Amino acid sequence: MRKDGIFIAVEVDDQAAADTALARRLTEACPVDIFAQGASGALELVERNLDECVLCRLCLDASPEGAVRIVKLYDDSAVLA
């Protein structure tokens, strides 16, 4: 899954997005509420909050390597790694 804001895009591996435990960790970790859990427990991206990303890396630290990617659209689509 991927959602694009004006400055930031967030990509989450589809298999990771279906993991309810990971969805909970990401929802708790993000200080600007980019991640939420849907009624099924699966991860949802809150599109209106994407550009609030402060590049804190907490979502990257809370997820397995490669499960979440933060793309800086303003920097030639550089990936925060």
mmCIF file of the N, C-alpha and C atoms, coordinates in Angstrom:
data_MODEL
# 
_entry.id   MODEL 
# 
loop_
_atom_site.group_PDB 
_atom_site.id 
_atom_site.type_symbol 
_atom_site.label_atom_id 
_atom_site.label_alt_id 
_atom_site.label_comp_id 
_atom_site.label_asym_id 
_atom_site.label_entity_id 
_atom_site.label_seq_id 
_atom_site.pdbx_PDB_ins_code 
_atom_site.Cartn_x 
_atom_site.Cartn_y 
_atom_site.Cartn_z 
_atom_site.occupancy 
_atom_site.B_iso_or_equiv 
_atom_site.pdbx_formal_charge 
_atom_site.auth_seq_id 
_atom_site.auth_comp_id 
_atom_site.auth_asym_id 
_atom_site.auth_atom_id 
_atom_site.pdbx_PDB_model_num 
ATOM 1   N N  . MET A 1 1  ? 0.843   -1.166 0.000  1.00 0.00 ? 1  MET A N  1 
ATOM 2   C CA . MET A 1 1  ? 0.000   0.000  0.000  1.00 0.00 ? 1  MET A CA 1 
ATOM 3   C C  . MET A 1 1  ? 0.890   1.232  0.000  1.00 0.00 ? 1  MET A C  1 
ATOM 4   N N  . ARG A 1 2  ? 0.400   2.286  -0.641 1.00 0.00 ? 2  ARG A N  1 
ATOM 5   C CA . ARG A 1 2  ? 1.144   3.542  -0.679 1.00 0.00 ? 2  ARG A CA 1 
ATOM 6   C C  . ARG A 1 2  ? 0.141   4.678  -0.709 1.00 0.00 ? 2  ARG A C  1 
ATOM 7   N N  . LYS A 1 3  ? 0.471   5.718  0.024  1.00 0.00 ? 3  LYS A N  1 
ATOM 8   C CA . LYS A 1 3  ? -0.296  6.961  -0.023 1.00 0.00 ? 3  LYS A CA 1 
ATOM 9   C C  . LYS A 1 3  ? 0.707   8.089  -0.200 1.00 0.00 ? 3  LYS A C  1 
ATOM 10  N N  . ASP A 1 4  ? 0.365   9.054  -1.037 1.00 0.00 ? 4  ASP A N  1 
ATOM 11  C CA . ASP A 1 4  ? 1.234   10.195 -1.298 1.00 0.00 ? 4  ASP A CA 1 
ATOM 12  C C  . ASP A 1 4  ? 0.613   11.471 -0.764 1.00 0.00 ? 4  ASP A C  1 
ATOM 13  N N  . GLY A 1 5  ? 1.417   12.234 -0.043 1.00 0.00 ? 5  GLY A N  1 
ATOM 14  C CA . GLY A 1 5  ? 1.050   13.587 0.323  1.00 0.00 ? 5  GLY A CA 1 
ATOM 15  C C  . GLY A 1 5  ? 1.692   14.519 -0.685 1.00 0.00 ? 5  GLY A C  1 
ATOM 16  N N  . ILE A 1 6  ? 1.872   15.758 -0.325 1.00 0.00 ? 6  ILE A N  1 
ATOM 17  C CA . ILE A 1 6  ? 2.554   16.703 -1.196 1.00 0.00 ? 6  ILE A CA 1 
ATOM 18  C C  . ILE A 1 6  ? 4.069   16.525 -1.074 1.00 0.00 ? 6  ILE A C  1 
ATOM 19  N N  . PHE A 1 7  ? 4.557   16.321 0.143  1.00 0.00 ? 7  PHE A N  1 
ATOM 20  C CA . PHE A 1 7  ? 5.993   16.240 0.390  1.00 0.00 ? 7  PHE A CA 1 
ATOM 21  C C  . PHE A 1 7  ? 6.473   14.834 0.730  1.00 0.00 ? 7  PHE A C  1 
ATOM 22  N N  . ILE A 1 8  ? 5.600   14.029 1.310  1.00 0.00 ? 8  ILE A N  1 
ATOM 23  C CA . ILE A 1 8  ? 5.975   12.709 1.835  1.00 0.00 ? 8  ILE A CA 1 
ATOM 24  C C  . ILE A 1 8  ? 5.043   11.643 1.280  1.00 0.00 ? 8  ILE A C  1 
ATOM 25  N N  . ALA A 1 9  ? 5.630   10.495 0.951  1.00 0.00 ? 9  ALA A N  1 
ATOM 26  C CA . ALA A 1 9  ? 4.834   9.305  0.621  1.00 0.00 ? 9  ALA A CA 1 
ATOM 27  C C  . ALA A 1 9  ? 5.215   8.226  1.619  1.00 0.00 ? 9  ALA A C  1 
ATOM 28  N N  . VAL A 1 10 ? 4.251   7.415  1.982  1.00 0.00 ? 10 VAL A N  1 
ATOM 29  C CA . VAL A 1 10 ? 4.500   6.297  2.887  1.00 0.00 ? 10 VAL A CA 1 
ATOM 30  C C  . VAL A 1 10 ? 4.102   5.026  2.157  1.00 0.00 ? 10 VAL A C  1 
ATOM 31  N N  . GLU A 1 11 ? 5.030   4.075  2.134  1.00 0.00 ? 11 GLU A N  1 
ATOM 32  C CA . GLU A 1 11 ? 4.780   2.774  1.530  1.00 0.00 ? 11 GLU A CA 1 
ATOM 33  C C  . GLU A 1 11 ? 4.884   1.717  2.609  1.00 0.00 ? 11 GLU A C  1 
ATOM 34  N N  . VAL A 1 12 ? 3.924   0.808  2.625  1.00 0.00 ? 12 VAL A N  1 
ATOM 35  C CA . VAL A 1 12 ? 3.938   -0.301 3.573  1.00 0.00 ? 12 VAL A CA 1 
ATOM 36  C C  . VAL A 1 12 ? 3.686   -1.573 2.774  1.00 0.00 ? 12 VAL A C  1 
ATOM 37  N N  . ASP A 1 13 ? 4.545   -2.554 2.977  1.00 0.00 ? 13 ASP A N  1 
ATOM 38  C CA . ASP A 1 13 ? 4.383   -3.855 2.345  1.00 0.00 ? 13 ASP A CA 1 
ATOM 39  C C  . ASP A 1 13 ? 2.987   -4.389 2.683  1.00 0.00 ? 13 ASP A C  1 
ATOM 40  N N  . ASP A 1 14 ? 2.283   -4.929 1.691  1.00 0.00 ? 14 ASP A N  1 
ATOM 41  C CA . ASP A 1 14 ? 0.908   -5.388 1.904  1.00 0.00 ? 14 ASP A CA 1 
ATOM 42  C C  . ASP A 1 14 ? 0.814   -6.466 2.983  1.00 0.00 ? 14 ASP A C  1 
ATOM 43  N N  . GLN A 1 15 ? 1.755   -7.371 3.007  1.00 0.00 ? 15 GLN A N  1 
ATOM 44  C CA . GLN A 1 15 ? 1.741   -8.423 4.029  1.00 0.00 ? 15 GLN A CA 1 
ATOM 45  C C  . GLN A 1 15 ? 1.943   -7.821 5.419  1.00 0.00 ? 15 GLN A C  1 
ATOM 46  N N  . ALA A 1 16 ? 2.836   -6.843 5.526  1.00 0.00 ? 16 ALA A N  1 
ATOM 47  C CA . ALA A 1 16 ? 3.074   -6.176 6.806  1.00 0.00 ? 16 ALA A CA 1 
ATOM 48  C C  . ALA A 1 16 ? 1.839   -5.396 7.244  1.00 0.00 ? 16 ALA A C  1 
ATOM 49  N N  . ALA A 1 17 ? 1.139   -4.780 6.296  1.00 0.00 ? 17 ALA A N  1 
ATOM 50  C CA . ALA A 1 17 ? -0.052  -3.997 6.622  1.00 0.00 ? 17 ALA A CA 1 
ATOM 51  C C  . ALA A 1 17 ? -1.159  -4.867 7.205  1.00 0.00 ? 17 ALA A C  1 
ATOM 52  N N  . ALA A 1 18 ? -1.176  -6.136 6.847  1.00 0.00 ? 18 ALA A N  1 
ATOM 53  C CA . ALA A 1 18 ? -2.196  -7.050 7.355  1.00 0.00 ? 18 ALA A CA 1 
ATOM 54  C C  . ALA A 1 18 ? -1.877  -7.589 8.743  1.00 0.00 ? 18 ALA A C  1 
ATOM 55  N N  . ASP A 1 19 ? -0.667  -7.373 9.217  1.00 0.00 ? 19 ASP A N  1 
ATOM 56  C CA . ASP A 1 19 ? -0.215  -7.862 10.526 1.00 0.00 ? 19 ASP A CA 1 
ATOM 57  C C  . ASP A 1 19 ? -0.767  -6.933 11.616 1.00 0.00 ? 19 ASP A C  1 
ATOM 58  N N  . THR A 1 20 ? -1.723  -7.420 12.397 1.00 0.00 ? 20 THR A N  1 
ATOM 59  C CA . THR A 1 20 ? -2.363  -6.565 13.399 1.00 0.00 ? 20 THR A CA 1 
ATOM 60  C C  . THR A 1 20 ? -1.412  -6.119 14.500 1.00 0.00 ? 20 THR A C  1 
ATOM 61  N N  . ALA A 1 21 ? -0.456  -6.951 14.870 1.00 0.00 ? 21 ALA A N  1 
ATOM 62  C CA . ALA A 1 21 ? 0.512   -6.567 15.903 1.00 0.00 ? 21 ALA A CA 1 
ATOM 63  C C  . ALA A 1 21 ? 1.402   -5.435 15.389 1.00 0.00 ? 21 ALA A C  1 
ATOM 64  N N  . LEU A 1 22 ? 1.833   -5.528 14.143 1.00 0.00 ? 22 LEU A N  1 
ATOM 65  C CA . LEU A 1 22 ? 2.653   -4.460 13.558 1.00 0.00 ? 22 LEU A CA 1 
ATOM 66  C C  . LEU A 1 22 ? 1.825   -3.189 13.411 1.00 0.00 ? 22 LEU A C  1 
ATOM 67  N N  . ALA A 1 23 ? 0.580   -3.327 12.999 1.00 0.00 ? 23 ALA A N  1 
ATOM 68  C CA . ALA A 1 23 ? -0.291  -2.155 12.868 1.00 0.00 ? 23 ALA A CA 1 
ATOM 69  C C  . ALA A 1 23 ? -0.415  -1.432 14.207 1.00 0.00 ? 23 ALA A C  1 
ATOM 70  N N  . ARG A 1 24 ? -0.555  -2.186 15.282 1.00 0.00 ? 24 ARG A N  1 
ATOM 71  C CA . ARG A 1 24 ? -0.644  -1.584 16.614 1.00 0.00 ? 24 ARG A CA 1 
ATOM 72  C C  . ARG A 1 24 ? 0.652   -0.853 16.975 1.00 0.00 ? 24 ARG A C  1 
ATOM 73  N N  . ARG A 1 25 ? 1.802   -1.497 16.714 1.00 0.00 ? 25 ARG A N  1 
ATOM 74  C CA . ARG A 1 25 ? 3.096   -0.865 17.026 1.00 0.00 ? 25 ARG A CA 1 
ATOM 75  C C  . ARG A 1 25 ? 3.290   0.432  16.245 1.00 0.00 ? 25 ARG A C  1 
ATOM 76  N N  . LEU A 1 26 ? 2.957   0.417  14.968 1.00 0.00 ? 26 LEU A N  1 
ATOM 77  C CA . LEU A 1 26 ? 3.119   1.624  14.153 1.00 0.00 ? 26 LEU A CA 1 
ATOM 78  C C  . LEU A 1 26 ? 2.178   2.726  14.600 1.00 0.00 ? 26 LEU A C  1 
ATOM 79  N N  . THR A 1 27 ? 0.955   2.364  14.926 1.00 0.00 ? 27 THR A N  1 
ATOM 80  C CA . THR A 1 27 ? -0.020  3.347  15.397 1.00 0.00 ? 27 THR A CA 1 
ATOM 81  C C  . THR A 1 27 ? 0.454   3.996  16.693 1.00 0.00 ? 27 THR A C  1 
ATOM 82  N N  . GLU A 1 28 ? 1.024   3.207  17.577 1.00 0.00 ? 28 GLU A N  1 
ATOM 83  C CA . GLU A 1 28 ? 1.523   3.733  18.848 1.00 0.00 ? 28 GLU A CA 1 
ATOM 84  C C  . GLU A 1 28 ? 2.806   4.541  18.674 1.00 0.00 ? 28 GLU A C  1 
ATOM 85  N N  . ALA A 1 29 ? 3.634   4.173  17.710 1.00 0.00 ? 29 ALA A N  1 
ATOM 86  C CA . ALA A 1 29 ? 4.952   4.801  17.547 1.00 0.00 ? 29 ALA A CA 1 
ATOM 87  C C  . ALA A 1 29 ? 4.902   6.170  16.888 1.00 0.00 ? 29 ALA A C  1 
ATOM 88  N N  . CYS A 1 30 ? 3.983   6.378  15.978 1.00 0.00 ? 30 CYS A N  1 
ATOM 89  C CA . CYS A 1 30 ? 3.994   7.610  15.171 1.00 0.00 ? 30 CYS A CA 1 
ATOM 90  C C  . CYS A 1 30 ? 3.462   8.802  15.965 1.00 0.00 ? 30 CYS A C  1 
ATOM 91  N N  . PRO A 1 31 ? 4.293   9.832  16.147 1.00 0.00 ? 31 PRO A N  1 
ATOM 92  C CA . PRO A 1 31 ? 3.855   10.995 16.926 1.00 0.00 ? 31 PRO A CA 1 
ATOM 93  C C  . PRO A 1 31 ? 2.873   11.902 16.188 1.00 0.00 ? 31 PRO A C  1 
ATOM 94  N N  . VAL A 1 32 ? 2.710   11.710 14.876 1.00 0.00 ? 32 VAL A N  1 
ATOM 95  C CA . VAL A 1 32 ? 1.806   12.581 14.123 1.00 0.00 ? 32 VAL A CA 1 
ATOM 96  C C  . VAL A 1 32 ? 0.646   11.807 13.493 1.00 0.00 ? 32 VAL A C  1 
ATOM 97  N N  . ASP A 1 33 ? 0.399   10.597 13.977 1.00 0.00 ? 33 ASP A N  1 
ATOM 98  C CA . ASP A 1 33 ? -0.786  9.806  13.619 1.00 0.00 ? 33 ASP A CA 1 
ATOM 99  C C  . ASP A 1 33 ? -0.941  9.531  12.125 1.00 0.00 ? 33 ASP A C  1 
ATOM 100 N N  . ILE A 1 34 ? 0.146   9.144  11.486 1.00 0.00 ? 34 ILE A N  1 
ATOM 101 C CA . ILE A 1 34 ? 0.081   8.746  10.084 1.00 0.00 ? 34 ILE A CA 1 
ATOM 102 C C  . ILE A 1 34 ? -0.527  7.352  9.958  1.00 0.00 ? 34 ILE A C  1 
ATOM 103 N N  . PHE A 1 35 ? -0.334  6.523  10.970 1.00 0.00 ? 35 PHE A N  1 
ATOM 104 C CA . PHE A 1 35 ? -0.810  5.145  10.944 1.00 0.00 ? 35 PHE A CA 1 
ATOM 105 C C  . PHE A 1 35 ? -2.019  4.991  11.856 1.00 0.00 ? 35 PHE A C  1 
ATOM 106 N N  . ALA A 1 36 ? -2.962  4.143  11.431 1.00 0.00 ? 36 ALA A N  1 
ATOM 107 C CA . ALA A 1 36 ? -4.146  3.828  12.240 1.00 0.00 ? 36 ALA A CA 1 
ATOM 108 C C  . ALA A 1 36 ? -4.492  2.367  11.993 1.00 0.00 ? 36 ALA A C  1 
ATOM 109 N N  . GLN A 1 37 ? -5.270  1.806  12.901 1.00 0.00 ? 37 GLN A N  1 
ATOM 110 C CA . GLN A 1 37 ? -5.768  0.448  12.725 1.00 0.00 ? 37 GLN A CA 1 
ATOM 111 C C  . GLN A 1 37 ? -7.221  0.516  12.318 1.00 0.00 ? 37 GLN A C  1 
ATOM 112 N N  . GLY A 1 38 ? -7.547  -0.218 11.267 1.00 0.00 ? 38 GLY A N  1 
ATOM 113 C CA . GLY A 1 38 ? -8.931  -0.291 10.817 1.00 0.00 ? 38 GLY A CA 1 
ATOM 114 C C  . GLY A 1 38 ? -9.736  -1.225 11.702 1.00 0.00 ? 38 GLY A C  1 
ATOM 115 N N  . ALA A 1 39 ? -10.992 -1.371 11.410 1.00 0.00 ? 39 ALA A N  1 
ATOM 116 C CA . ALA A 1 39 ? -11.887 -2.224 12.193 1.00 0.00 ? 39 ALA A CA 1 
ATOM 117 C C  . ALA A 1 39 ? -11.421 -3.672 12.218 1.00 0.00 ? 39 ALA A C  1 
ATOM 118 N N  . SER A 1 40 ? -10.762 -4.111 11.145 1.00 0.00 ? 40 SER A N  1 
ATOM 119 C CA . SER A 1 40 ? -10.263 -5.488 11.086 1.00 0.00 ? 40 SER A CA 1 
ATOM 120 C C  . SER A 1 40 ? -8.932  -5.653 11.815 1.00 0.00 ? 40 SER A C  1 
ATOM 121 N N  . GLY A 1 41 ? -8.347  -4.534 12.233 1.00 0.00 ? 41 GLY A N  1 
ATOM 122 C CA . GLY A 1 41 ? -7.036  -4.569 12.885 1.00 0.00 ? 41 GLY A CA 1 
ATOM 123 C C  . GLY A 1 41 ? -5.896  -4.331 11.931 1.00 0.00 ? 41 GLY A C  1 
ATOM 124 N N  . ALA A 1 42 ? -6.176  -4.324 10.626 1.00 0.00 ? 42 ALA A N  1 
ATOM 125 C CA . ALA A 1 42 ? -5.140  -4.087 9.623  1.00 0.00 ? 42 ALA A CA 1 
ATOM 126 C C  . ALA A 1 42 ? -4.732  -2.613 9.634  1.00 0.00 ? 42 ALA A C  1 
ATOM 127 N N  . LEU A 1 43 ? -3.556  -2.364 9.126  1.00 0.00 ? 43 LEU A N  1 
ATOM 128 C CA . LEU A 1 43 ? -3.002  -1.014 9.091  1.00 0.00 ? 43 LEU A CA 1 
ATOM 129 C C  . LEU A 1 43 ? -3.703  -0.162 8.043  1.00 0.00 ? 43 LEU A C  1 
ATOM 130 N N  . GLU A 1 44 ? -3.916  1.092  8.386  1.00 0.00 ? 44 GLU A N  1 
ATOM 131 C CA . GLU A 1 44 ? -4.417  2.087  7.453  1.00 0.00 ? 44 GLU A CA 1 
ATOM 132 C C  . GLU A 1 44 ? -3.496  3.286  7.514  1.00 0.00 ? 44 GLU A C  1 
ATOM 133 N N  . LEU A 1 45 ? -3.350  3.971  6.390  1.00 0.00 ? 45 LEU A N  1 
ATOM 134 C CA . LEU A 1 45 ? -2.564  5.204  6.349  1.00 0.00 ? 45 LEU A CA 1 
ATOM 135 C C  . LEU A 1 45 ? -3.528  6.385  6.364  1.00 0.00 ? 45 LEU A C  1 
ATOM 136 N N  . VAL A 1 46 ? -3.273  7.345  7.227  1.00 0.00 ? 46 VAL A N  1 
ATOM 137 C CA . VAL A 1 46 ? -4.128  8.522  7.365  1.00 0.00 ? 46 VAL A CA 1 
ATOM 138 C C  . VAL A 1 46 ? -3.576  9.594  6.428  1.00 0.00 ? 46 VAL A C  1 
ATOM 139 N N  . GLU A 1 47 ? -4.181  9.677  5.266  1.00 0.00 ? 47 GLU A N  1 
ATOM 140 C CA . GLU A 1 47 ? -3.663  10.519 4.187  1.00 0.00 ? 47 GLU A CA 1 
ATOM 141 C C  . GLU A 1 47 ? -3.496  11.985 4.595  1.00 0.00 ? 47 GLU A C  1 
ATOM 142 N N  . ARG A 1 48 ? -4.432  12.511 5.360  1.00 0.00 ? 48 ARG A N  1 
ATOM 143 C CA . ARG A 1 48 ? -4.364  13.935 5.732  1.00 0.00 ? 48 ARG A CA 1 
ATOM 144 C C  . ARG A 1 48 ? -3.177  14.245 6.652  1.00 0.00 ? 48 ARG A C  1 
ATOM 145 N N  . ASN A 1 49 ? -2.564  13.213 7.255  1.00 0.00 ? 49 ASN A N  1 
ATOM 146 C CA . ASN A 1 49 ? -1.439  13.431 8.168  1.00 0.00 ? 49 ASN A CA 1 
ATOM 147 C C  . ASN A 1 49 ? -0.071  13.147 7.536  1.00 0.00 ? 49 ASN A C  1 
ATOM 148 N N  . LEU A 1 50 ? -0.039  12.697 6.289  1.00 0.00 ? 50 LEU A N  1 
ATOM 149 C CA . LEU A 1 50 ? 1.235   12.301 5.678  1.00 0.00 ? 50 LEU A CA 1 
ATOM 150 C C  . LEU A 1 50 ? 2.278   13.411 5.714  1.00 0.00 ? 50 LEU A C  1 
ATOM 151 N N  . ASP A 1 51 ? 1.878   14.609 5.355  1.00 0.00 ? 51 ASP A N  1 
ATOM 152 C CA . ASP A 1 51 ? 2.847   15.700 5.296  1.00 0.00 ? 51 ASP A CA 1 
ATOM 153 C C  . ASP A 1 51 ? 3.210   16.264 6.666  1.00 0.00 ? 51 ASP A C  1 
ATOM 154 N N  . GLU A 1 52 ? 2.654   15.693 7.718  1.00 0.00 ? 52 GLU A N  1 
ATOM 155 C CA . GLU A 1 52 ? 3.047   16.052 9.079  1.00 0.00 ? 52 GLU A CA 1 
ATOM 156 C C  . GLU A 1 52 ? 4.283   15.271 9.514  1.00 0.00 ? 52 GLU A C  1 
ATOM 157 N N  . CYS A 1 53 ? 4.715   14.314 8.704  1.00 0.00 ? 53 CYS A N  1 
ATOM 158 C CA . CYS A 1 53 ? 5.867   13.471 9.047  1.00 0.00 ? 53 CYS A CA 1 
ATOM 159 C C  . CYS A 1 53 ? 7.080   14.336 9.384  1.00 0.00 ? 53 CYS A C  1 
ATOM 160 N N  . VAL A 1 54 ? 7.706   14.038 10.516 1.00 0.00 ? 54 VAL A N  1 
ATOM 161 C CA . VAL A 1 54 ? 8.886   14.783 10.963 1.00 0.00 ? 54 VAL A CA 1 
ATOM 162 C C  . VAL A 1 54 ? 10.170  13.982 10.753 1.00 0.00 ? 54 VAL A C  1 
ATOM 163 N N  . LEU A 1 55 ? 10.073  12.889 10.005 1.00 0.00 ? 55 LEU A N  1 
ATOM 164 C CA . LEU A 1 55 ? 11.229  12.050 9.669  1.00 0.00 ? 55 LEU A CA 1 
ATOM 165 C C  . LEU A 1 55 ? 11.943  11.541 10.918 1.00 0.00 ? 55 LEU A C  1 
ATOM 166 N N  . CYS A 1 56 ? 11.171  11.171 11.921 1.00 0.00 ? 56 CYS A N  1 
ATOM 167 C CA . CYS A 1 56 ? 11.728  10.741 13.202 1.00 0.00 ? 56 CYS A CA 1 
ATOM 168 C C  . CYS A 1 56 ? 12.239  9.303  13.187 1.00 0.00 ? 56 CYS A C  1 
ATOM 169 N N  . ARG A 1 57 ? 11.826  8.517  12.196 1.00 0.00 ? 57 ARG A N  1 
ATOM 170 C CA . ARG A 1 57 ? 12.263  7.134  12.019 1.00 0.00 ? 57 ARG A CA 1 
ATOM 171 C C  . ARG A 1 57 ? 11.637  6.149  13.012 1.00 0.00 ? 57 ARG A C  1 
ATOM 172 N N  . LEU A 1 58 ? 10.723  6.587  13.854 1.00 0.00 ? 58 LEU A N  1 
ATOM 173 C CA . LEU A 1 58 ? 10.122  5.672  14.829 1.00 0.00 ? 58 LEU A CA 1 
ATOM 174 C C  . LEU A 1 58 ? 9.358   4.546  14.147 1.00 0.00 ? 58 LEU A C  1 
ATOM 175 N N  . CYS A 1 59 ? 8.723   4.829  13.016 1.00 0.00 ? 59 CYS A N  1 
ATOM 176 C CA . CYS A 1 59 ? 8.013   3.769  12.294 1.00 0.00 ? 59 CYS A CA 1 
ATOM 177 C C  . CYS A 1 59 ? 8.993   2.756  11.714 1.00 0.00 ? 59 CYS A C  1 
ATOM 178 N N  . LEU A 1 60 ? 10.136  3.232  11.261 1.00 0.00 ? 60 LEU A N  1 
ATOM 179 C CA . LEU A 1 60 ? 11.152  2.325  10.717 1.00 0.00 ? 60 LEU A CA 1 
ATOM 180 C C  . LEU A 1 60 ? 11.733  1.454  11.826 1.00 0.00 ? 60 LEU A C  1 
ATOM 181 N N  . ASP A 1 61 ? 11.917  2.039  12.983 1.00 0.00 ? 61 ASP A N  1 
ATOM 182 C CA . ASP A 1 61 ? 12.443  1.277  14.128 1.00 0.00 ? 61 ASP A CA 1 
ATOM 183 C C  . ASP A 1 61 ? 11.434  0.259  14.649 1.00 0.00 ? 61 ASP A C  1 
ATOM 184 N N  . ALA A 1 62 ? 10.137  0.531  14.484 1.00 0.00 ? 62 ALA A N  1 
ATOM 185 C CA . ALA A 1 62 ? 9.082   -0.339 15.019 1.00 0.00 ? 62 ALA A CA 1 
ATOM 186 C C  . ALA A 1 62 ? 8.702   -1.472 14.070 1.00 0.00 ? 62 ALA A C  1 
ATOM 187 N N  . SER A 1 63 ? 9.263   -1.467 12.863 1.00 0.00 ? 63 SER A N  1 
ATOM 188 C CA . SER A 1 63 ? 8.857   -2.461 11.863 1.00 0.00 ? 63 SER A CA 1 
ATOM 189 C C  . SER A 1 63 ? 10.054  -3.246 11.346 1.00 0.00 ? 63 SER A C  1 
ATOM 190 N N  . PRO A 1 64 ? 9.791   -4.429 10.806 1.00 0.00 ? 64 PRO A N  1 
ATOM 191 C CA . PRO A 1 64 ? 10.877  -5.202 10.208 1.00 0.00 ? 64 PRO A CA 1 
ATOM 192 C C  . PRO A 1 64 ? 11.487  -4.439 9.026  1.00 0.00 ? 64 PRO A C  1 
ATOM 193 N N  . GLU A 1 65 ? 12.740  -4.688 8.762  1.00 0.00 ? 65 GLU A N  1 
ATOM 194 C CA . GLU A 1 65 ? 13.429  -4.004 7.670  1.00 0.00 ? 65 GLU A CA 1 
ATOM 195 C C  . GLU A 1 65 ? 12.691  -4.219 6.349  1.00 0.00 ? 65 GLU A C  1 
ATOM 196 N N  . GLY A 1 66 ? 12.448  -3.122 5.655  1.00 0.00 ? 66 GLY A N  1 
ATOM 197 C CA . GLY A 1 66 ? 11.791  -3.172 4.360  1.00 0.00 ? 66 GLY A CA 1 
ATOM 198 C C  . GLY A 1 66 ? 10.275  -3.148 4.397  1.00 0.00 ? 66 GLY A C  1 
ATOM 199 N N  . ALA A 1 67 ? 9.674   -3.243 5.578  1.00 0.00 ? 67 ALA A N  1 
ATOM 200 C CA . ALA A 1 67 ? 8.212   -3.265 5.673  1.00 0.00 ? 67 ALA A CA 1 
ATOM 201 C C  . ALA A 1 67 ? 7.610   -1.882 5.452  1.00 0.00 ? 67 ALA A C  1 
ATOM 202 N N  . VAL A 1 68 ? 8.324   -0.837 5.876  1.00 0.00 ? 68 VAL A N  1 
ATOM 203 C CA . VAL A 1 68 ? 7.846   0.545  5.755  1.00 0.00 ? 68 VAL A CA 1 
ATOM 204 C C  . VAL A 1 68 ? 8.924   1.367  5.060  1.00 0.00 ? 68 VAL A C  1 
ATOM 205 N N  . ARG A 1 69 ? 8.483   2.202  4.129  1.00 0.00 ? 69 ARG A N  1 
ATOM 206 C CA . ARG A 1 69 ? 9.403   3.128  3.458  1.00 0.00 ? 69 ARG A CA 1 
ATOM 207 C C  . ARG A 1 69 ? 8.806   4.527  3.518  1.00 0.00 ? 69 ARG A C  1 
ATOM 208 N N  . ILE A 1 70 ? 9.630   5.488  3.867  1.00 0.00 ? 70 ILE A N  1 
ATOM 209 C CA . ILE A 1 70 ? 9.233   6.891  3.852  1.00 0.00 ? 70 ILE A CA 1 
ATOM 210 C C  . ILE A 1 70 ? 9.958   7.541  2.679  1.00 0.00 ? 70 ILE A C  1 
ATOM 211 N N  . VAL A 1 71 ? 9.202   8.120  1.763  1.00 0.00 ? 71 VAL A N  1 
ATOM 212 C CA . VAL A 1 71 ? 9.762   8.688  0.540  1.00 0.00 ? 71 VAL A CA 1 
ATOM 213 C C  . VAL A 1 71 ? 9.624   10.201 0.606  1.00 0.00 ? 71 VAL A C  1 
ATOM 214 N N  . LYS A 1 72 ? 10.749  10.883 0.458  1.00 0.00 ? 72 LYS A N  1 
ATOM 215 C CA . LYS A 1 72 ? 10.753  12.349 0.451  1.00 0.00 ? 72 LYS A CA 1 
ATOM 216 C C  . LYS A 1 72 ? 10.507  12.809 -0.982 1.00 0.00 ? 72 LYS A C  1 
ATOM 217 N N  . LEU A 1 73 ? 9.285   13.141 -1.301 1.00 0.00 ? 73 LEU A N  1 
ATOM 218 C CA . LEU A 1 73 ? 8.920   13.516 -2.662 1.00 0.00 ? 73 LEU A CA 1 
ATOM 219 C C  . LEU A 1 73 ? 9.590   14.817 -3.093 1.00 0.00 ? 73 LEU A C  1 
ATOM 220 N N  . TYR A 1 74 ? 9.955   15.656 -2.147 1.00 0.00 ? 74 TYR A N  1 
ATOM 221 C CA . TYR A 1 74 ? 10.584  16.944 -2.433 1.00 0.00 ? 74 TYR A CA 1 
ATOM 222 C C  . TYR A 1 74 ? 12.084  16.795 -2.703 1.00 0.00 ? 74 TYR A C  1 
ATOM 223 N N  . ASP A 1 75 ? 12.625  15.618 -2.531 1.00 0.00 ? 75 ASP A N  1 
ATOM 224 C CA . ASP A 1 75 ? 14.074  15.373 -2.666 1.00 0.00 ? 75 ASP A CA 1 
ATOM 225 C C  . ASP A 1 75 ? 14.322  14.253 -3.677 1.00 0.00 ? 75 ASP A C  1 
ATOM 226 N N  . ASP A 1 76 ? 13.776  14.429 -4.882 1.00 0.00 ? 76 ASP A N  1 
ATOM 227 C CA . ASP A 1 76 ? 13.934  13.442 -5.948 1.00 0.00 ? 76 ASP A CA 1 
ATOM 228 C C  . ASP A 1 76 ? 13.565  12.026 -5.498 1.00 0.00 ? 76 ASP A C  1 
ATOM 229 N N  . SER A 1 77 ? 12.525  11.933 -4.704 1.00 0.00 ? 77 SER A N  1 
ATOM 230 C CA . SER A 1 77 ? 12.006  10.653 -4.191 1.00 0.00 ? 77 SER A CA 1 
ATOM 231 C C  . SER A 1 77 ? 13.037  9.866  -3.399 1.00 0.00 ? 77 SER A C  1 
ATOM 232 N N  . ALA A 1 78 ? 13.858  10.589 -2.640 1.00 0.00 ? 78 ALA A N  1 
ATOM 233 C CA . ALA A 1 78 ? 14.829  9.948  -1.758 1.00 0.00 ? 78 ALA A CA 1 
ATOM 234 C C  . ALA A 1 78 ? 14.088  9.176  -0.683 1.00 0.00 ? 78 ALA A C  1 
ATOM 235 N N  . VAL A 1 79 ? 14.605  8.004  -0.355 1.00 0.00 ? 79 VAL A N  1 
ATOM 236 C CA . VAL A 1 79 ? 13.995  7.149  0.658  1.00 0.00 ? 79 VAL A CA 1 
ATOM 237 C C  . VAL A 1 79 ? 14.711  7.327  1.972  1.00 0.00 ? 79 VAL A C  1 
ATOM 238 N N  . LEU A 1 80 ? 13.949  7.531  3.029  1.00 0.00 ? 80 LEU A N  1 
ATOM 239 C CA . LEU A 1 80 ? 14.526  7.585  4.376  1.00 0.00 ? 80 LEU A CA 1 
ATOM 240 C C  . LEU A 1 80 ? 14.850  6.153  4.772  1.00 0.00 ? 80 LEU A C  1 
ATOM 241 N N  . ALA A 1 81 ? 16.116  5.891  4.967  1.00 0.00 ? 81 ALA A N  1 
ATOM 242 C CA . ALA A 1 81 ? 16.525  4.510  5.279  1.00 0.00 ? 81 ALA A CA 1 
ATOM 243 C C  . ALA A 1 81 ? 17.281  4.448  6.583  1.00 0.00 ? 81 ALA A C  1 
# 
